[in-house]
Amino acid sequence: MMTSPGTPDEQVKTLRGAFAKALSNPDLLAEAKAKSMEVDLITGEDLATLAKEVVQPPEIVSQIRKLMGE
């Protein structure tokens, strides 16, 4: 799940919490299992850290920055 650049921190926190809560819902997990879908929560904080560690060619970084409004 993603949101637009500049989303206020409090809204990001709310969205992350809701997403984590949804992915711990037993009904959702049972439905995913019945459909042979794997559900594994990777937190927004973990993804942000990972994004800083991944090395991409400069042209890819430039394109992503344009998409993110930077």
Biopython code that builds the backbone (N, CA, C, O; Angstrom):
import numpy as np
from Bio.PDB.StructureBuilder import StructureBuilder

atoms = [
    (1, "MET", "N", (0.852, -1.163, 0.000)),
    (1, "MET", "CA", (0.000, 0.000, 0.000)),
    (1, "MET", "C", (0.895, 1.222, 0.000)),
    (1, "MET", "O", (1.918, 1.269, 0.684)),
    (2, "MET", "N", (0.494, 2.199, -0.773)),
    (2, "MET", "CA", (1.276, 3.434, -0.860)),
    (2, "MET", "C", (0.342, 4.627, -0.734)),
    (2, "MET", "O", (-0.870, 4.514, -0.914)),
    (3, "THR", "N", (0.930, 5.761, -0.424)),
    (3, "THR", "CA", (0.183, 7.012, -0.399)),
    (3, "THR", "C", (1.029, 8.061, -1.109)),
    (3, "THR", "O", (2.178, 7.807, -1.470)),
    (4, "SER", "N", (0.465, 9.205, -1.300)),
    (4, "SER", "CA", (1.164, 10.249, -2.052)),
    (4, "SER", "C", (2.232, 10.933, -1.196)),
    (4, "SER", "O", (2.152, 10.942, 0.032)),
    (5, "PRO", "N", (3.231, 11.505, -1.870)),
    (5, "PRO", "CA", (4.262, 12.250, -1.130)),
    (5, "PRO", "C", (3.627, 13.411, -0.367)),
    (5, "PRO", "O", (2.651, 14.012, -0.817)),
    (6, "GLY", "N", (4.190, 13.703, 0.769)),
    (6, "GLY", "CA", (3.699, 14.828, 1.561)),
    (6, "GLY", "C", (2.519, 14.495, 2.460)),
    (6, "GLY", "O", (1.964, 15.383, 3.107)),
    (7, "THR", "N", (2.126, 13.217, 2.508)),
    (7, "THR", "CA", (1.037, 12.831, 3.404)),
    (7, "THR", "C", (1.490, 13.094, 4.842)),
    (7, "THR", "O", (2.579, 12.673, 5.232)),
    (8, "PRO", "N", (0.668, 13.783, 5.627)),
    (8, "PRO", "CA", (1.063, 14.089, 7.007)),
    (8, "PRO", "C", (1.425, 12.830, 7.801)),
    (8, "PRO", "O", (0.803, 11.778, 7.648)),
    (9, "ASP", "N", (2.441, 12.967, 8.646)),
    (9, "ASP", "CA", (2.939, 11.835, 9.431)),
    (9, "ASP", "C", (1.835, 11.138, 10.219)),
    (9, "ASP", "O", (1.822, 9.910, 10.302)),
    (10, "GLU", "N", (0.921, 11.892, 10.790)),
    (10, "GLU", "CA", (-0.152, 11.294, 11.585)),
    (10, "GLU", "C", (-1.054, 10.411, 10.719)),
    (10, "GLU", "O", (-1.506, 9.358, 11.169)),
    (11, "GLN", "N", (-1.313, 10.831, 9.492)),
    (11, "GLN", "CA", (-2.122, 10.017, 8.587)),
    (11, "GLN", "C", (-1.370, 8.759, 8.169)),
    (11, "GLN", "O", (-1.961, 7.683, 8.077)),
    (12, "VAL", "N", (-0.079, 8.887, 7.919)),
    (12, "VAL", "CA", (0.741, 7.720, 7.577)),
    (12, "VAL", "C", (0.709, 6.728, 8.733)),
    (12, "VAL", "O", (0.552, 5.526, 8.519)),
    (13, "LYS", "N", (0.857, 7.223, 9.943)),
    (13, "LYS", "CA", (0.822, 6.368, 11.134)),
    (13, "LYS", "C", (-0.519, 5.646, 11.239)),
    (13, "LYS", "O", (-0.560, 4.454, 11.542)),
    (14, "THR", "N", (-1.608, 6.360, 10.991)),
    (14, "THR", "CA", (-2.942, 5.763, 11.044)),
    (14, "THR", "C", (-3.098, 4.684, 9.976)),
    (14, "THR", "O", (-3.596, 3.595, 10.262)),
    (15, "LEU", "N", (-2.677, 4.979, 8.756)),
    (15, "LEU", "CA", (-2.780, 4.009, 7.662)),
    (15, "LEU", "C", (-1.934, 2.763, 7.942)),
    (15, "LEU", "O", (-2.377, 1.640, 7.703)),
    (16, "ARG", "N", (-0.732, 2.965, 8.443)),
    (16, "ARG", "CA", (0.132, 1.820, 8.761)),
    (16, "ARG", "C", (-0.480, 0.951, 9.844)),
    (16, "ARG", "O", (-0.440, -0.277, 9.759)),
    (17, "GLY", "N", (-1.043, 1.580, 10.855)),
    (17, "GLY", "CA", (-1.683, 0.830, 11.935)),
    (17, "GLY", "C", (-2.888, 0.047, 11.443)),
    (17, "GLY", "O", (-3.077, -1.110, 11.820)),
    (18, "ALA", "N", (-3.709, 0.674, 10.598)),
    (18, "ALA", "CA", (-4.891, -0.001, 10.058)),
    (18, "ALA", "C", (-4.493, -1.174, 9.173)),
    (18, "ALA", "O", (-5.114, -2.236, 9.224)),
    (19, "PHE", "N", (-3.466, -0.982, 8.368)),
    (19, "PHE", "CA", (-3.007, -2.048, 7.484)),
    (19, "PHE", "C", (-2.489, -3.228, 8.304)),
    (19, "PHE", "O", (-2.808, -4.379, 8.005)),
    (20, "ALA", "N", (-1.694, -2.948, 9.333)),
    (20, "ALA", "CA", (-1.170, -4.012, 10.197)),
    (20, "ALA", "C", (-2.309, -4.746, 10.892)),
    (20, "ALA", "O", (-2.280, -5.971, 11.016)),
    (21, "LYS", "N", (-3.309, -4.000, 11.345)),
    (21, "LYS", "CA", (-4.456, -4.618, 12.013)),
    (21, "LYS", "C", (-5.219, -5.514, 11.039)),
    (21, "LYS", "O", (-5.627, -6.618, 11.398)),
    (22, "ALA", "N", (-5.410, -5.043, 9.816)),
    (22, "ALA", "CA", (-6.120, -5.838, 8.811)),
    (22, "ALA", "C", (-5.377, -7.141, 8.533)),
    (22, "ALA", "O", (-5.997, -8.195, 8.391)),
    (23, "LEU", "N", (-4.043, -7.069, 8.455)),
    (23, "LEU", "CA", (-3.272, -8.265, 8.138)),
    (23, "LEU", "C", (-3.139, -9.226, 9.314)),
    (23, "LEU", "O", (-2.544, -10.295, 9.180)),
    (24, "SER", "N", (-3.683, -8.855, 10.451)),
    (24, "SER", "CA", (-3.705, -9.785, 11.586)),
    (24, "SER", "C", (-5.121, -10.314, 11.831)),
    (24, "SER", "O", (-5.355, -11.056, 12.785)),
    (25, "ASN", "N", (-6.067, -9.926, 10.961)),
    (25, "ASN", "CA", (-7.454, -10.366, 11.086)),
    (25, "ASN", "C", (-7.573, -11.847, 10.729)),
    (25, "ASN", "O", (-7.209, -12.239, 9.621)),
    (26, "PRO", "N", (-8.077, -12.681, 11.653)),
    (26, "PRO", "CA", (-8.178, -14.123, 11.395)),
    (26, "PRO", "C", (-9.019, -14.459, 10.153)),
    (26, "PRO", "O", (-8.688, -15.394, 9.424)),
    (27, "ASP", "N", (-10.081, -13.720, 9.910)),
    (27, "ASP", "CA", (-10.916, -13.990, 8.735)),
    (27, "ASP", "C", (-10.150, -13.723, 7.441)),
    (27, "ASP", "O", (-10.217, -14.511, 6.498)),
    (28, "LEU", "N", (-9.425, -12.613, 7.405)),
    (28, "LEU", "CA", (-8.624, -12.294, 6.227)),
    (28, "LEU", "C", (-7.547, -13.346, 6.012)),
    (28, "LEU", "O", (-7.320, -13.785, 4.885)),
    (29, "LEU", "N", (-6.887, -13.748, 7.084)),
    (29, "LEU", "CA", (-5.832, -14.757, 6.978)),
    (29, "LEU", "C", (-6.389, -16.100, 6.514)),
    (29, "LEU", "O", (-5.761, -16.791, 5.712)),
    (30, "ALA", "N", (-7.570, -16.470, 7.017)),
    (30, "ALA", "CA", (-8.200, -17.727, 6.597)),
    (30, "ALA", "C", (-8.574, -17.679, 5.124)),
    (30, "ALA", "O", (-8.380, -18.655, 4.400)),
    (31, "GLU", "N", (-9.107, -16.550, 4.679)),
    (31, "GLU", "CA", (-9.462, -16.408, 3.268)),
    (31, "GLU", "C", (-8.220, -16.468, 2.382)),
    (31, "GLU", "O", (-8.236, -17.108, 1.331)),
    (32, "ALA", "N", (-7.162, -15.811, 2.799)),
    (32, "ALA", "CA", (-5.914, -15.845, 2.032)),
    (32, "ALA", "C", (-5.374, -17.269, 1.950)),
    (32, "ALA", "O", (-4.929, -17.708, 0.889)),
    (33, "LYS", "N", (-5.413, -17.987, 3.065)),
    (33, "LYS", "CA", (-4.923, -19.364, 3.087)),
    (33, "LYS", "C", (-5.761, -20.244, 2.163)),
    (33, "LYS", "O", (-5.222, -21.084, 1.442)),
    (34, "ALA", "N", (-7.081, -20.050, 2.187)),
    (34, "ALA", "CA", (-7.973, -20.831, 1.330)),
    (34, "ALA", "C", (-7.677, -20.590, -0.151)),
    (34, "ALA", "O", (-7.925, -21.458, -0.987)),
    (35, "LYS", "N", (-7.154, -19.420, -0.467)),
    (35, "LYS", "CA", (-6.830, -19.075, -1.856)),
    (35, "LYS", "C", (-5.341, -19.270, -2.148)),
    (35, "LYS", "O", (-4.835, -18.802, -3.169)),
    (36, "SER", "N", (-4.653, -19.957, -1.252)),
    (36, "SER", "CA", (-3.216, -20.231, -1.385)),
    (36, "SER", "C", (-2.398, -18.952, -1.539)),
    (36, "SER", "O", (-1.426, -18.905, -2.292)),
    (37, "MET", "N", (-2.809, -17.924, -0.815)),
    (37, "MET", "CA", (-2.090, -16.653, -0.832)),
    (37, "MET", "C", (-1.282, -16.530, 0.459)),
    (37, "MET", "O", (-1.772, -16.838, 1.546)),
    (38, "GLU", "N", (-0.062, -16.082, 0.323)),
    (38, "GLU", "CA", (0.793, -15.882, 1.483)),
    (38, "GLU", "C", (0.653, -14.449, 1.975)),
    (38, "GLU", "O", (0.762, -13.506, 1.192)),
    (39, "VAL", "N", (0.415, -14.288, 3.258)),
    (39, "VAL", "CA", (0.282, -12.958, 3.858)),
    (39, "VAL", "C", (1.432, -12.772, 4.836)),
    (39, "VAL", "O", (1.589, -13.536, 5.789)),
    (40, "ASP", "N", (2.233, -11.743, 4.585)),
    (40, "ASP", "CA", (3.375, -11.470, 5.452)),
    (40, "ASP", "C", (3.531, -9.954, 5.555)),
    (40, "ASP", "O", (3.832, -9.291, 4.563)),
    (41, "LEU", "N", (3.331, -9.418, 6.726)),
    (41, "LEU", "CA", (3.416, -7.977, 6.925)),
    (41, "LEU", "C", (4.869, -7.520, 6.955)),
    (41, "LEU", "O", (5.684, -8.019, 7.731)),
    (42, "ILE", "N", (5.165, -6.571, 6.101)),
    (42, "ILE", "CA", (6.438, -5.854, 6.165)),
    (42, "ILE", "C", (6.049, -4.416, 6.487)),
    (42, "ILE", "O", (5.334, -3.775, 5.717)),
    (43, "THR", "N", (6.511, -3.919, 7.607)),
    (43, "THR", "CA", (6.074, -2.599, 8.061)),
    (43, "THR", "C", (6.585, -1.488, 7.155)),
    (43, "THR", "O", (7.579, -1.650, 6.447)),
    (44, "GLY", "N", (5.892, -0.366, 7.193)),
    (44, "GLY", "CA", (6.312, 0.809, 6.435)),
    (44, "GLY", "C", (7.698, 1.268, 6.844)),
    (44, "GLY", "O", (8.489, 1.707, 6.009)),
    (45, "GLU", "N", (7.985, 1.165, 8.124)),
    (45, "GLU", "CA", (9.313, 1.547, 8.613)),
    (45, "GLU", "C", (10.389, 0.648, 8.012)),
    (45, "GLU", "O", (11.448, 1.118, 7.597)),
    (46, "ASP", "N", (10.100, -0.659, 7.972)),
    (46, "ASP", "CA", (11.059, -1.599, 7.379)),
    (46, "ASP", "C", (11.249, -1.336, 5.885)),
    (46, "ASP", "O", (12.369, -1.397, 5.377)),
    (47, "LEU", "N", (10.162, -1.047, 5.189)),
    (47, "LEU", "CA", (10.257, -0.755, 3.759)),
    (47, "LEU", "C", (11.042, 0.530, 3.502)),
    (47, "LEU", "O", (11.822, 0.607, 2.553)),
    (48, "ALA", "N", (10.833, 1.533, 4.347)),
    (48, "ALA", "CA", (11.573, 2.791, 4.191)),
    (48, "ALA", "C", (13.071, 2.555, 4.370)),
    (48, "ALA", "O", (13.883, 3.108, 3.629)),
    (49, "THR", "N", (13.435, 1.734, 5.352)),
    (49, "THR", "CA", (14.840, 1.398, 5.574)),
    (49, "THR", "C", (15.396, 0.629, 4.383)),
    (49, "THR", "O", (16.494, 0.922, 3.908)),
    (50, "LEU", "N", (14.648, -0.345, 3.904)),
    (50, "LEU", "CA", (15.074, -1.146, 2.759)),
    (50, "LEU", "C", (15.260, -0.283, 1.515)),
    (50, "LEU", "O", (16.219, -0.464, 0.765)),
    (51, "ALA", "N", (14.344, 0.648, 1.301)),
    (51, "ALA", "CA", (14.420, 1.518, 0.124)),
    (51, "ALA", "C", (15.705, 2.339, 0.128)),
    (51, "ALA", "O", (16.247, 2.645, -0.935)),
    (52, "LYS", "N", (16.192, 2.695, 1.303)),
    (52, "LYS", "CA", (17.433, 3.468, 1.394)),
    (52, "LYS", "C", (18.661, 2.603, 1.117)),
    (52, "LYS", "O", (19.722, 3.121, 0.767)),
    (53, "GLU", "N", (18.517, 1.279, 1.274)),
    (53, "GLU", "CA", (19.641, 0.371, 1.094)),
    (53, "GLU", "C", (19.763, -0.160, -0.334)),
    (53, "GLU", "O", (20.839, -0.592, -0.746)),
    (54, "VAL", "N", (18.686, -0.129, -1.075)),
    (54, "VAL", "CA", (18.677, -0.695, -2.423)),
    (54, "VAL", "C", (19.402, 0.253, -3.372)),
    (54, "VAL", "O", (19.144, 1.456, -3.387)),
    (55, "VAL", "N", (20.305, -0.306, -4.156)),
    (55, "VAL", "CA", (21.069, 0.486, -5.119)),
    (55, "VAL", "C", (20.420, 0.329, -6.487)),
    (55, "VAL", "O", (20.257, -0.786, -6.984)),
    (56, "GLN", "N", (20.052, 1.453, -7.090)),
    (56, "GLN", "CA", (19.423, 1.467, -8.405)),
    (56, "GLN", "C", (20.226, 2.376, -9.329)),
    (56, "GLN", "O", (20.897, 3.300, -8.868)),
    (57, "PRO", "N", (20.157, 2.114, -10.637)),
    (57, "PRO", "CA", (20.823, 3.014, -11.585)),
    (57, "PRO", "C", (20.260, 4.429, -11.465)),
    (57, "PRO", "O", (19.077, 4.594, -11.166)),
    (58, "PRO", "N", (21.080, 5.445, -11.692)),
    (58, "PRO", "CA", (20.642, 6.839, -11.542)),
    (58, "PRO", "C", (19.386, 7.181, -12.349)),
    (58, "PRO", "O", (18.555, 7.958, -11.881)),
    (59, "GLU", "N", (19.232, 6.616, -13.554)),
    (59, "GLU", "CA", (18.050, 6.939, -14.360)),
    (59, "GLU", "C", (16.773, 6.394, -13.717)),
    (59, "GLU", "O", (15.714, 7.007, -13.853)),
    (60, "ILE", "N", (16.847, 5.272, -13.028)),
    (60, "ILE", "CA", (15.684, 4.719, -12.323)),
    (60, "ILE", "C", (15.352, 5.605, -11.132)),
    (60, "ILE", "O", (14.187, 5.923, -10.893)),
    (61, "VAL", "N", (16.375, 6.002, -10.390)),
    (61, "VAL", "CA", (16.172, 6.885, -9.238)),
    (61, "VAL", "C", (15.520, 8.185, -9.696)),
    (61, "VAL", "O", (14.602, 8.677, -9.040)),
    (62, "SER", "N", (15.973, 8.740, -10.793)),
    (62, "SER", "CA", (15.420, 9.984, -11.326)),
    (62, "SER", "C", (13.942, 9.808, -11.680)),
    (62, "SER", "O", (13.121, 10.665, -11.351)),
    (63, "GLN", "N", (13.603, 8.720, -12.338)),
    (63, "GLN", "CA", (12.213, 8.466, -12.722)),
    (63, "GLN", "C", (11.325, 8.312, -11.494)),
    (63, "GLN", "O", (10.216, 8.844, -11.457)),
    (64, "ILE", "N", (11.804, 7.593, -10.499)),
    (64, "ILE", "CA", (11.021, 7.401, -9.277)),
    (64, "ILE", "C", (10.809, 8.717, -8.552)),
    (64, "ILE", "O", (9.720, 8.981, -8.041)),
    (65, "ARG", "N", (11.846, 9.545, -8.507)),
    (65, "ARG", "CA", (11.716, 10.858, -7.854)),
    (65, "ARG", "C", (10.675, 11.706, -8.563)),
    (65, "ARG", "O", (9.891, 12.391, -7.906)),
    (66, "LYS", "N", (10.651, 11.677, -9.883)),
    (66, "LYS", "CA", (9.636, 12.420, -10.631)),
    (66, "LYS", "C", (8.242, 11.916, -10.286)),
    (66, "LYS", "O", (7.322, 12.708, -10.081)),
    (67, "LEU", "N", (8.087, 10.588, -10.222)),
    (67, "LEU", "CA", (6.791, 10.011, -9.886)),
    (67, "LEU", "C", (6.335, 10.389, -8.479)),
    (67, "LEU", "O", (5.141, 10.536, -8.218)),
    (68, "MET", "N", (7.309, 10.544, -7.577)),
    (68, "MET", "CA", (6.992, 10.868, -6.186)),
    (68, "MET", "C", (6.886, 12.380, -5.959)),
    (68, "MET", "O", (6.613, 12.827, -4.845)),
    (69, "GLY", "N", (7.101, 13.149, -7.001)),
    (69, "GLY", "CA", (6.955, 14.605, -6.862)),
    (69, "GLY", "C", (8.135, 15.292, -6.223)),
    (69, "GLY", "O", (7.997, 16.401, -5.706)),
    (70, "GLU", "N", (9.272, 14.672, -6.246)),
    (70, "GLU", "CA", (10.471, 15.286, -5.643)),
    (70, "GLU", "C", (11.261, 16.065, -6.672)),
    (70, "GLU", "O", (12.297, 16.645, -6.345)),
]
sb = StructureBuilder()
sb.init_structure("model")
sb.init_model(0)
sb.init_chain("A")
sb.init_seg("    ")
for serial, (resi, resn, name, xyz) in enumerate(atoms, 1):
    if name == "N":
        sb.init_residue(resn, " ", resi, " ")
    sb.init_atom(name, np.array(xyz, "f"), 0.0, 1.0, " ", f" {name:<3s}", serial, name[0])
structure = sb.get_structure()
